[in-house]
């Protein structure tokens, strides 16, 4: 993610962000290898944000990302969020991520939470109610 995004346009959570009380983090494993991860951040009691979703390149296209997204969506619904949003890269390397989210029903939105417009970002949201 970081290597494909211009400096100043990286919004992935670092370790301290991933361990914040409002963030729940999951990892995917194949044997003893971590193959992907993702997080759910509570923005307010009815609005969550998907953060730091990533699958290793050689595991992409095999359904792991979709499975993690399905898990995060179920957790967001369990928490009774009315909306789930995310920011992802707006360039070619992020086309598969954009397709994953759009296929799950996410639609374009503007910056949300603490984001401001960034030409290297795409902002998506999904109404859960």
C-alpha positions as CSV (number, residue, x, y, z in Angstrom):
1,X,0.0,0.0,0.0
2,X,2.6,2.5,1.1
3,X,4.9,1.8,-1.9
4,X,2.1,2.5,-4.3
5,X,0.8,5.7,-2.8
6,X,2.4,9.2,-2.9
7,X,3.8,10.6,0.3
8,X,1.1,12.4,2.2
9,X,-1.7,10.3,0.8
10,X,-1.2,7.2,2.9
11,X,-4.0,6.7,5.4
12,X,-3.3,3.1,6.6
13,X,-3.2,2.7,10.3
14,X,0.2,2.2,12.0
15,X,0.6,-0.1,15.0
16,X,-0.6,2.4,17.5
17,X,-3.7,3.1,15.3
18,X,-4.4,-0.6,15.0
19,X,-4.4,-1.0,18.8
20,X,-6.6,2.0,19.6
21,X,-9.7,1.1,21.6
22,X,-12.1,2.1,18.7
23,X,-10.4,-0.3,16.3
24,X,-10.9,-4.0,15.9
25,X,-8.2,-5.8,13.8
26,X,-8.3,-9.2,12.1
27,X,-5.6,-11.2,10.3
28,X,-5.9,-14.0,7.8
29,X,-3.6,-16.9,7.9
30,X,-2.5,-19.8,5.6
31,X,-0.7,-22.2,8.0
32,X,1.9,-20.1,9.8
33,X,1.9,-17.3,7.2
34,X,-0.1,-14.1,7.6
35,X,-1.7,-13.5,4.2
36,X,-4.0,-10.6,4.8
37,X,-5.5,-8.2,7.3
38,X,-8.2,-5.6,7.8
39,X,-9.7,-3.4,10.6
40,X,-13.0,-1.9,11.6
41,X,-12.8,1.6,13.2
42,X,-15.8,3.1,15.0
43,X,-16.2,6.7,13.9
44,X,-19.4,7.1,15.9
45,X,-22.0,4.7,17.3
46,X,-23.7,4.4,13.9
47,X,-20.8,4.8,11.5
48,X,-17.8,2.5,11.0
49,X,-14.8,2.7,8.7
50,X,-12.9,-0.2,7.1
51,X,-9.2,0.4,7.5
52,X,-6.0,-1.2,6.4
53,X,-7.4,-4.1,4.3
54,X,-4.7,-5.9,2.5
55,X,-4.1,-9.3,1.0
56,X,-0.6,-10.5,-0.1
57,X,-0.3,-10.4,-3.9
58,X,0.0,-14.2,-4.5
59,X,-3.2,-14.8,-2.5
60,X,-5.3,-12.2,-4.4
61,X,-8.1,-13.4,-6.6
62,X,-8.8,-16.4,-4.4
63,X,-11.6,-15.0,-2.3
64,X,-9.7,-14.1,0.8
65,X,-10.4,-10.4,0.6
66,X,-14.1,-11.0,-0.1
67,X,-14.2,-13.4,3.0
68,X,-12.6,-10.8,5.2
69,X,-14.9,-8.1,3.8
70,X,-17.9,-10.3,4.5
71,X,-16.7,-10.8,8.1
72,X,-16.3,-7.0,8.6
73,X,-19.7,-6.3,7.2
74,X,-21.3,-8.9,9.5
75,X,-19.5,-7.3,12.5
76,X,-20.6,-3.8,11.4
77,X,-24.2,-5.0,11.3
78,X,-23.9,-6.7,14.6
79,X,-22.7,-3.4,16.1
80,X,-25.8,-1.8,14.5
81,X,-23.9,0.6,12.3
82,X,-26.1,2.4,9.8
83,X,-23.2,3.1,7.5
84,X,-19.8,1.8,6.7
85,X,-17.3,3.9,4.8
86,X,-13.7,3.6,3.6
87,X,-10.9,5.3,1.8
88,X,-8.8,3.5,-0.8
89,X,-6.3,4.4,-3.4
90,X,-7.6,6.0,-6.6
91,X,-4.9,4.7,-9.0
92,X,-4.5,1.5,-11.0
93,X,-2.9,-0.6,-8.3
94,X,-6.1,-0.2,-6.3
95,X,-8.5,-1.1,-9.0
96,X,-9.1,-4.6,-7.6
97,X,-9.8,-3.2,-4.2
98,X,-12.3,-0.7,-5.6
99,X,-14.0,-3.5,-7.6
100,X,-14.3,-5.6,-4.4
101,X,-16.0,-2.9,-2.5
102,X,-18.2,-1.8,-5.4
103,X,-19.3,-5.4,-6.0
104,X,-20.3,-5.5,-2.3
105,X,-22.6,-2.5,-2.8
106,X,-20.3,0.4,-1.8
107,X,-20.9,3.6,-3.7
108,X,-18.9,6.8,-4.2
109,X,-19.1,9.5,-1.5
110,X,-17.0,12.5,-0.5
111,X,-14.4,12.6,2.3
112,X,-15.8,11.6,5.7
113,X,-14.6,11.6,9.2
114,X,-11.3,13.5,9.4
115,X,-10.5,13.2,5.7
116,X,-10.1,16.1,3.3
117,X,-10.2,15.8,-0.5
118,X,-7.2,13.9,-1.9
119,X,-6.8,13.4,-5.6
120,X,-5.1,10.0,-4.9
121,X,-8.0,8.7,-2.9
122,X,-11.5,7.2,-3.6
123,X,-14.1,7.4,-0.8
124,X,-16.8,4.8,-0.7
125,X,-19.8,4.2,1.6
126,X,-22.4,1.5,2.2
127,X,-25.7,2.1,3.9
128,X,-26.4,-0.8,6.2
129,X,-29.9,0.1,7.3
